[in-house]
Amino acid sequence: MSSLYFDLLKEWCDALVALQITGHKRPEVYGGILCPSCARVHGRCGDAIYPLAYMTDVTKDSKYLECAKLLFDWSENMARPDGSYINDTNSAWNGITVFASIQLGEALLYHGAILDTETAEKWRTRLRKAADFLYNTDLRSNINYPITCAASLAVAYRVLKDEKYSVKARKLAHDALGYFTPEGLIFGEGKPNDVTTEKGCRAVDLGYNVEESLGSLVTYGLLMKDEEVLAAAKKSMLAHLAFMLPDGAWDNSWGSRSNKWTYWGSRTSDGCQIAYGLLAGQNPLFAEAAYRNALLYKHCTHEGLLHGGPMYVTAKEPPCVHHTFCHAKALAAALDHGLEPPTRHPALPRELAVGLSYFPSIDTALIAKGPWRATVTGYDFDYVPNGHATGGAITMLWHKDAGPVLASTMTEYSLVEPNNMQLPKRLDNIALTARIEKKTMDGYFRSCADQQAEMVCVEGPNIRVTASGHLRNGAKQAADAFKLEYTFTEKETRIGVLAEGDGCVYKLPVIASSRANLNRIDERTVEIKTETARIEIAANQSLLMEDKAEQRIFNPVGGFEAVPFCLDLGQNVKAEITLKIIC
């Protein structure tokens, strides 16, 4: 058996087996999987039990089952008397019981025949404890938890045949049908999950939606044969596809929880192959989305582990093993449902898109002009302070020959979830968001922090988006007003920048790995040569670099390196930058 999905899953599972701790017999570590980035055992590494069971069943290689058994025993370190699992040794959050029970239940449901009687009974007993905890608990949190709880109880019902699980699963799934925006996006990735902002926006996160919530709705719907839920999921899956870039990336540069954004999805969720893979036979676009995203996984996999973005290797940042064991579950689920790479490849919605699309529920515009794809946002929901860019920032600029040229990050990088995020080697002002910035005694004031900025979008022969507001530092507003103007044509993207106060600069981090060559044509023009294209950046004033020309800044969000260009802005003097791609 060989396919993109199977070969990738096998590569990942082989790496997980190699990282399992077997040389030290203390039960606190024996059987855990050691993370090469975090130098620890993550509490959720037991999620790999299901993909390891799948590999055992298909390959008949006992090493995978032995790894799964040891992982199960190690995971009991995370167990609590009430039947729940906690996230980590230093985290009391037990909502992750939904994920532990889904993977354990699916291992039993689809691959129980490979287990000896003692192991099967031990796993079933543990599944019942977890399912009873979920049945008796009201998970009031982000919307992904009640939705995944519906899936976990549906799985438990199929394995344990206890009707009460199906009753609550149905209630949770149908309650979730009230959490769709008019555009079809799932909202609720925030606290409270039903909040509406001053701009009328909802708490929407693309990564969690496509990699977790939609997959759980589909899992529940198929197991329980609930056509109403499946119909809602399919409609929403099409709406979310508007944000998939042609190379299979999920453009979550604006999302409420984009602090955990990776170019291919989200750091600790399961993967879009559950939703789009399980329903691949019902729409060719679903099959293509699952496939292109898996190709991106492959591109970001090195030495057997899925890295958190395309440029971790060139930035010399090690991968967190969390990505691998979580996303292995998605591939295993898709393979169990017969997913194979498509034989024909339809164009994705954003590939065919022309013109301007605006999403009021997230105050975000998607632009498609010739070979360019861009995202501009004024989204004003804050999951955490400085958690994502706003203020009319251009959070994604993508070109069919160059790929991502600009990509946004947290305004200030911080470990929002210390157990689930990586600490990069460099932390000082590594934001990759293009922005106006002013440093004062009170800290940095930035355009991309202004949640009250106003955006205006105009579609004509060219597409123009303008944003106006004030530089902000959290709740503090500087006197400096700003205006940003983006013009998208077939041949180029132009950025106009104006700041009223003095001492402002425009930061323009252009994505380029350490392998890309920089060539300064003159003081106002620089060319970056990548493997696929030449990016020309030209300004109407000196185009400075914050660091030496050969250096890069790196941000784990998105997973990109960038050249940190900078323009000194004179008071009320308009700076203009033009970006061109030369094939």
C-alpha positions in Angstrom: 0.0 0.0 0.0 1.4 3.4 -1.0 -0.1 6.8 -1.4 0.7 10.4 -0.3 -1.4 9.9 2.8 -0.1 6.5 3.8 3.5 7.2 3.1 3.4 10.4 5.1 1.6 8.8 8.0 4.2 6.0 8.0 7.0 8.5 8.0 5.5 10.3 11.0 4.7 7.1 12.9 8.2 5.8 12.4 9.6 9.1 13.9 7.2 8.9 16.8 8.3 5.3 17.6 12.0 6.5 17.5 11.3 9.3 19.9 9.5 7.1 22.5 11.3 6.9 25.8 12.1 3.2 26.6 15.5 3.4 28.1 14.3 4.8 31.4 11.8 2.7 33.4 10.4 5.4 35.7 6.6 5.4 35.0 6.5 9.2 34.8 8.5 9.1 31.6 8.5 5.5 30.3 6.5 5.2 27.1 6.2 9.0 26.6 7.3 10.7 23.4 10.1 13.1 23.8 9.7 16.5 22.0 12.9 17.7 20.3 11.9 21.3 20.5 10.4 21.4 24.0 12.7 18.8 25.5 9.8 17.3 27.4 6.9 14.8 27.0 3.7 16.5 25.9 0.6 15.5 27.9 -1.4 14.8 24.7 1.2 12.5 23.0 -1.2 9.6 23.7 -3.2 11.0 20.7 -0.8 9.0 18.6 -2.4 5.7 19.8 -5.0 5.7 17.0 -2.6 6.3 14.1 -0.2 3.7 15.5 -3.1 1.2 15.7 -3.9 1.9 12.1 -0.3 1.3 11.1 -0.2 -1.9 13.0 -3.4 -3.2 11.3 -2.1 -2.3 7.8 1.6 -3.1 8.0 1.3 -6.0 10.6 4.5 -4.5 12.1 4.3 -5.1 15.9 6.5 -2.1 16.7 3.6 0.3 16.2 1.3 -1.6 18.6 4.0 -1.9 21.2 4.5 1.9 21.0 0.7 2.4 21.3 0.5 0.2 24.4 3.3 2.0 26.1 1.8 5.3 25.2 -1.5 4.3 26.7 0.2 3.4 30.0 2.2 6.6 30.0 -1.0 8.6 29.4 -2.4 7.4 32.7 0.0 10.0 34.2 -2.4 12.6 32.8 -5.5 10.8 34.2 -7.6 12.1 37.0 -10.0 10.3 39.4 -13.1 11.8 37.7 -12.1 10.1 34.4 -10.7 13.1 32.7 -7.3 13.7 31.2 -5.3 16.9 31.8 -3.4 18.8 29.1 0.0 18.5 30.7 1.8 17.8 34.0 1.6 21.5 34.7 -1.8 22.2 33.2 -5.1 21.4 34.9 -7.2 22.0 31.7 -9.2 18.7 31.2 -11.2 19.7 28.2 -8.7 17.8 26.1 -10.4 14.6 27.4 -12.5 14.9 24.2 -9.4 14.3 22.0 -8.1 11.5 24.1 -11.4 9.7 24.0 -11.9 10.2 20.3 -8.6 8.7 19.3 -8.9 5.8 21.8 -12.5 5.1 20.7 -11.5 5.2 17.0 -8.6 2.8 17.7 -11.1 0.4 19.2 -13.8 1.0 16.7 -11.7 0.5 13.6 -8.8 -1.6 14.8 -9.9 -3.4 17.9 -9.3 -6.8 16.2 -5.5 -6.3 16.5 -5.7 -6.1 20.3 -5.3 -8.9 22.7 -8.3 -9.4 25.1 -6.6 -7.8 28.1 -5.5 -4.7 26.2 -8.9 -4.3 24.5 -10.7 -4.5 27.8 -8.3 -2.1 29.5 -8.8 0.5 26.7 -12.6 0.0 26.7 -12.7 0.6 30.5 -10.7 3.7 30.1 -12.8 5.0 27.3 -15.9 4.5 29.4 -14.4 6.6 32.3 -13.6 9.4 29.9 -17.0 9.2 28.2 -18.8 9.3 31.5 -16.8 12.4 32.5 -17.8 14.1 29.3 -21.4 13.1 29.6 -21.6 14.6 33.1 -19.6 17.7 32.3 -20.6 21.0 30.6 -17.6 22.2 28.6 -18.2 25.9 28.6 -15.3 27.1 26.5 -14.4 27.8 22.9 -16.8 26.3 20.4 -14.4 23.5 19.3 -14.9 21.8 22.7 -18.6 21.2 22.7 -18.4 20.2 19.0 -15.5 17.8 19.6 -17.4 16.5 22.6 -20.3 15.6 20.3 -17.9 13.6 18.1 -16.2 11.9 21.1 -19.6 10.8 22.6 -20.7 9.5 19.2 -17.5 7.4 19.0 -18.1 6.2 22.5 -21.7 5.2 21.7 -20.5 3.2 18.7 -17.9 1.3 20.8 -19.7 1.0 24.1 -23.4 0.9 22.9 -24.6 3.1 25.7 -27.6 5.1 24.5 -27.0 8.1 26.8 -23.8 9.0 24.9 -25.8 9.3 21.6 -28.4 11.5 23.2 -25.9 14.1 24.5 -23.9 13.9 21.3 -26.9 14.8 19.3 -27.8 17.7 21.6 -24.2 19.2 21.4 -24.1 18.8 17.7 -27.4 20.5 17.1 -26.7 23.3 19.6 -23.6 24.0 17.5 -25.8 24.7 14.4 -26.5 28.1 15.9 -22.8 29.0 15.7 -22.5 29.9 12.0 -22.0 33.4 10.6 -24.2 34.6 7.7 -21.2 33.8 5.4 -21.1 30.2 6.7 -18.1 30.4 9.0 -18.1 28.8 12.5 -17.8 31.3 15.3 -17.2 30.8 18.9 -13.4 30.6 19.2 -13.3 33.1 22.0 -14.5 33.7 25.6 -17.4 34.1 25.8 -18.0 32.1 22.6 -21.1 34.1 21.6 -19.5 37.6 21.9 -20.3 40.3 19.3 -17.7 43.1 19.0 -18.2 46.8 18.5 -17.8 46.3 14.7 -20.3 43.4 14.8 -17.6 40.8 14.4 -17.6 37.3 15.8 -14.9 35.1 17.4 -13.8 33.2 14.3 -10.6 31.2 13.9 -10.0 29.5 10.6 -7.4 27.0 11.9 -9.5 25.5 14.6 -12.6 25.5 12.4 -11.1 23.5 9.5 -8.8 21.3 11.5 -11.1 20.5 14.4 -14.7 21.7 14.6 -15.7 20.8 11.0 -14.0 17.5 11.3 -15.8 16.7 14.5 -19.2 17.7 13.0 -18.5 15.3 10.1 -17.3 12.6 12.4 -20.5 12.9 14.5 -22.7 13.2 11.4 -21.4 10.0 9.7 -21.4 7.9 12.9 -24.9 9.0 13.9 -26.2 9.3 10.3 -27.4 12.8 11.0 -28.0 14.4 7.6 -29.0 17.8 9.0 -25.6 18.2 10.7 -23.7 16.8 7.6 -25.6 19.3 5.4 -24.6 22.2 7.6 -21.0 21.0 7.8 -20.7 20.6 4.0 -22.1 24.1 3.4 -19.6 25.6 6.0 -16.7 23.6 4.5 -17.3 25.4 1.2 -17.4 28.7 2.9 -14.1 28.1 4.7 -12.5 27.0 1.4 -12.5 30.7 0.3 -9.5 31.0 2.6 -7.4 28.1 1.3 -4.5 29.4 -0.9 -3.7 27.6 -4.1 -0.7 25.8 -2.6 -2.9 24.2 0.1 -2.2 26.6 2.9 -4.9 27.9 5.2 -4.8 31.7 5.4 -5.4 32.1 9.1 -3.3 35.3 9.2 -6.3 37.2 10.8 -8.0 34.6 13.0 -9.0 35.0 16.6 -6.4 32.3 17.6 -3.8 33.0 15.0 -1.2 32.9 17.7 -1.2 29.2 16.9 -1.3 29.6 13.1 1.0 27.5 11.0 1.0 28.0 7.2 -0.6 24.6 6.8 -3.1 25.0 9.7 -2.9 25.2 13.4 -0.3 23.9 15.8 -2.2 21.5 18.1 -5.5 20.7 16.2 -6.0 17.6 14.1 -5.9 18.5 10.4 -8.4 19.3 7.7 -8.3 15.8 6.3 -10.9 14.7 8.7 -13.6 17.0 7.4 -12.5 17.3 3.8 -11.1 13.7 3.5 -14.1 11.9 5.0 -16.5 13.7 2.6 -14.0 13.7 -0.3 -16.4 11.5 -2.3 -19.2 14.0 -2.1 -17.4 17.0 -3.7 -14.2 17.0 -5.8 -13.2 20.3 -4.1 -13.1 18.5 -0.7 -10.8 15.8 -2.1 -8.6 18.4 -3.7 -8.4 20.5 -0.5 -7.3 17.5 1.6 -4.7 16.6 -1.0 -3.1 20.0 -1.5 -2.9 20.5 2.2 -1.2 17.1 2.6 1.3 18.1 0.0 2.1 21.1 2.2 2.5 18.7 5.1 5.0 16.8 3.1 6.9 19.9 2.1 7.1 20.9 5.8 8.2 17.4 7.0 11.9 16.9 7.7 13.5 13.9 9.4 10.1 12.4 10.0 8.5 15.2 11.8 6.0 17.9 10.7 7.5 21.3 11.2 5.4 24.3 12.2 5.9 26.1 8.9 7.9 26.2 5.7 11.1 27.9 7.1 11.8 26.2 10.4 14.7 24.3 8.9 16.4 27.3 7.3 15.8 29.2 10.6 17.4 26.3 12.5 14.4 26.0 14.7 13.6 22.4 15.9 10.1 21.1 15.4 7.6 20.5 18.1 6.4 16.9 18.0 2.8 18.1 18.9 2.2 18.8 15.2 3.1 15.3 14.2 1.1 13.2 16.6 -2.0 15.5 16.3 -2.1 15.6 12.5 -1.3 11.9 12.3 -4.8 11.3 13.6 -6.3 13.2 10.7 -4.5 11.1 8.1 -5.4 7.9 9.9 -9.1 8.9 10.0 -9.0 9.8 6.3 -7.3 6.5 5.4 -9.8 4.5 7.5 -12.5 6.1 5.4 -10.9 5.2 2.1 -9.3 8.5 1.2 -7.0 8.3 -1.8 -5.2 11.1 -3.7 -7.6 12.5 -6.4 -7.0 11.6 -10.1 -8.1 15.0 -11.3 -7.4 18.3 -9.7 -10.1 21.0 -9.9 -9.1 24.6 -9.2 -9.8 25.8 -5.6 -12.2 28.7 -5.1 -9.4 31.2 -4.2 -7.5 30.0 -7.3 -10.3 31.0 -9.5 -11.3 34.0 -7.6 -11.5 37.4 -9.3 -12.0 40.8 -7.6 -13.0 41.5 -4.0 -14.7 39.5 -1.4 -15.7 41.0 2.0 -16.6 39.2 5.2 -18.5 41.5 7.6 -18.4 39.0 10.5 -14.6 39.3 10.6 -14.1 42.7 8.9 -11.8 41.1 6.4 -11.4 41.5 2.7 -10.0 38.9 0.3 -8.4 40.3 -2.9 -7.8 38.4 -6.1 -6.2 40.3 -9.0 -4.3 38.4 -11.7 -1.6 36.3 -10.0 -2.0 38.1 -6.6 -4.0 37.0 -3.6 -4.2 39.2 -0.6 -6.0 39.6 2.8 -6.6 42.9 4.5 -8.3 43.0 7.9 -9.7 45.3 10.5 -10.9 42.4 12.6 -11.6 43.6 16.2 -12.0 40.5 18.3 -9.1 40.0 20.7 -8.6 36.5 22.1 -5.5 37.8 23.8 -3.9 41.3 23.7 -1.7 41.6 20.6 -2.9 38.2 19.5 -3.5 39.1 15.8 -3.1 42.0 13.4 -5.8 44.5 12.8 -5.9 48.1 11.8 -6.3 47.5 8.1 -3.1 45.5 8.0 -2.3 43.4 4.9 -2.0 40.1 6.6 -1.3 38.0 3.5 0.2 38.8 0.2 0.6 35.7 -2.1 1.7 35.4 -5.7 1.4 32.3 -7.9 5.1 32.3 -8.7 6.6 33.5 -5.5 4.1 32.0 -2.9 3.8 34.0 0.3 5.4 37.5 0.1 3.9 39.1 3.3 2.3 37.2 6.2 1.1 38.5 9.5 1.9 37.3 13.0 1.0 38.3 16.6 1.7 42.0 17.1 3.9 41.0 20.0 5.0 37.3 20.2 4.2 35.7 23.6 3.5 32.2 24.8 -0.3 32.4 25.1 -0.3 28.7 25.6 3.1 27.9 27.1 2.6 24.1 26.6 1.5 24.4 23.0 3.7 27.1 21.6 7.5 27.4 20.9 9.9 29.9 22.1 12.1 31.1 19.2 15.8 31.9 19.6 15.0 35.6 19.1 12.1 37.5 20.6 12.8 41.2 20.2 10.2 42.8 17.9 9.9 39.8 15.6 6.4 40.7 14.3 6.2 40.0 10.6 3.1 42.2 10.1 3.7 45.1 7.7 2.9 48.1 9.9 3.5 51.7 10.9 5.3 51.8 14.2 6.5 54.4 16.7 8.6 53.6 19.7 8.1 55.8 22.8 8.9 55.7 26.5 5.5 53.9 26.9 6.5 51.2 24.4 5.6 50.5 20.7 2.5 52.2 19.2 1.4 50.5 16.0 -1.1 50.7 13.2 -1.8 47.0 13.3 -3.0 47.3 16.9 -5.9 49.7 16.1 -9.1 47.8 16.4 -11.1 50.9 15.7 -9.5 51.6 12.3 -11.9 52.0 9.4 -11.5 50.1 6.1 -12.9 51.1 2.7 -12.7 48.7 -0.2 -13.3 49.8 -3.8 -13.3 47.5 -6.9 -12.6 48.9 -10.3 -10.1 48.3 -13.0 -7.7 47.9 -10.1 -8.7 47.0 -6.5 -8.0 49.5 -3.8 -8.3 49.1 0.0 -7.7 52.0 2.4 -7.5 52.0 6.1 -7.3 55.0 8.5 -6.9 55.2 12.3 -4.5 55.9 15.1 -1.4 54.2 16.3 -2.2 52.2 19.4 -0.5 50.3 22.3 -3.3 48.2 23.7 -5.9 50.7 25.1 -3.5 53.6 24.7 -4.0 55.8 21.7 -1.2 57.9 20.3 -1.9 61.3 18.8 -0.5 60.0 15.5 -3.2 59.3 12.9 -2.3 57.1 10.0 -3.6 56.1 6.6 -2.7 53.0 4.6 -3.6 52.5 0.9 -3.2 49.2 -1.0 -3.6 49.1 -4.8 -3.7 45.7 -6.5 -3.1 45.5 -10.3 -2.2 42.6 -12.6 1.5 43.4 -12.5 2.1 44.8 -9.0 1.0 45.6 -5.5 1.4 49.1 -4.3 1.4 50.3 -0.7 0.9 53.9 0.3 1.8 54.9 3.9 1.1 58.2 5.6 1.6 59.1 9.3 0.8 62.5 10.8 3.3 62.4 13.6 7.1 62.4 13.5 9.3 59.5 14.5 7.2 56.9 12.8 8.6 54.1 10.6 7.0 51.6 8.2 8.1 48.1 8.9 7.9 45.8 5.9 9.1 42.2 6.6 9.3 40.5 3.3 9.3 36.7 3.4 12.5 35.1 2.3 14.4 32.2 3.7 18.1 32.4 4.6 18.8 30.6 1.3 17.3 33.5 -0.8 19.8 36.0 -2.3 19.5 39.7 -1.7 20.7 42.2 -4.3 20.6 45.9 -3.6 20.0 47.7 -6.9 20.1 51.2 -5.4 19.2 52.8 -2.1 15.5 52.6 -2.9 15.3 49.3 -4.7 16.1 45.7 -3.5 15.7 42.4 -5.3 15.2 39.1 -3.5 15.9 36.0 -5.6 14.2 32.8 -4.3 14.0 29.3 -5.9 11.0 30.2 -7.9 11.0 34.0 -8.6 12.6 37.3 -8.1 10.8 39.8 -5.8 11.5 43.4 -6.5 10.8 45.9 -3.7 11.0 49.6 -4.7 10.2 52.7 -2.6 10.1 56.4 -3.2 12.7 56.8 -0.4 15.6 54.9 1.1 14.7 51.3 1.8 16.6 50.5 5.0 17.3 47.2 6.7 17.1 46.8 10.4 19.8 44.2 10.5 22.6 43.1 8.3 21.5 42.2 4.8 22.2 38.5 5.2 20.2 38.2 8.4 16.6 37.2 8.8 14.0 37.5 11.5 11.9 34.4 12.2 8.5 34.1 13.8 6.9 30.7 14.8 3.5 32.0 13.8 3.2 31.1 10.2 6.7 29.7 10.4 8.5 32.2 8.1 11.8 33.9 7.9 11.7 37.5 6.6 14.0 40.4 5.6 13.2 43.3 7.9 12.9 46.3 5.6 12.2 49.7 7.1 11.3 53.2 5.9 11.6 56.3 8.0 8.4 58.3 7.6 8.5 62.0 7.6 5.5 63.9 9.1 2.7 63.9 6.5 5.1 62.7 3.8 3.6 59.8 1.9 5.8 56.8 1.4 5.1 54.5 -1.5 6.3 50.9 -1.9 5.8 48.7 -5.0 6.2 45.0 -5.0 6.7 43.1 -8.3 7.4 39.5 -9.0 9.7 38.7 -11.9 9.6 35.1 -13.0 
